């Protein structure tokens, strides 16, 4: 029998380059009976993946929702990315 989650924390790559965050907000609003927090990480690639891994690790270790959100917020404040493009043609 599957265990039901008490809350959902939904991490998404930057809303500046993707519609995933906005789509998640629409889905959250369609399910007002659920405790869903949608986060725009303002990051891409493995920076977002690392946040998700650390959030999942904290949750598995029994952290509360507030504690998991604290982990994500600390990572968001401390992860920095450098973007490099092969060309500026497009």
N, C-alpha and C positions, 0 to 999 in steps of 0.2 A: 504494500500500500504506500503510495507516494505521500510524502510530508508536504504540507502547504506552508509556503513562506509567510512570515508575519509582515514583511515589507519587501519592496523591490527598489533597488538603486540601479538606475539605468545610465551607464556612462557612454557618451558619444563623442566622436571626433568633432573638431571645430565646426560650429554652425556657419562659419564664414566660407567653408568650402564644401559643405554637404547639407542635404536636406534631412539627414537622419535625426538630428536633434528635434527639429520641428515636427517630424512625423511621430516621434516618440511622445512629444507633448500632446499631440492630437489624440494618440492612443490612450495616454494617461487620462485625459479629460473625458474619454469615453467610458472609463472604468472608475467613477468616483468612489465606489465602495472599497477600492483597494488602496493601500498605502504605497504609492509609487512616487519616487523622487527621480526626476530626470536632470542629468548634469551635462552641460556643455563644457567639455574639458579644455577647450581652446587649444587642443593638441591634435596631432595625427599620428598614424603609424604606431610603432611600439611604445611611444610615450603614453598613449591611451591604453594600450595593452598592459603596460606595466602597472598603471593605476588600477585596472580591472583585476589583475593578478593579486596585487596587494590588498585590495578591498575584499576579494574572495578569501584570501588567507586570513584576514582579520575576522571575517564572518564565521569561517569554519572554526576558529579558535574561541568562538563564543562572544565576540564583541557585539555591543548593542548597535542599533542603527546609527545613533549619534556618534558612537566611536568609529564606525566604518566611515561615516561622512567626514569625520575629522581626519582620518588617514588620507582620504581622497583630497581634501582641501590642502593638507600639508604638502602632498605630492604636487598638486597643481601649482602651488606657490614656489616650488623648488625645482621643477623640471623645466629645462630650457632646451629649445630645439633650434637647429640651424638648418635652413632650407637651401638647397642648391639645385639649380636646374641646368641640364645639359645645354639648353638653348633658351633664348627669350623670344623665339620666333612666334610662338603661339601665345 
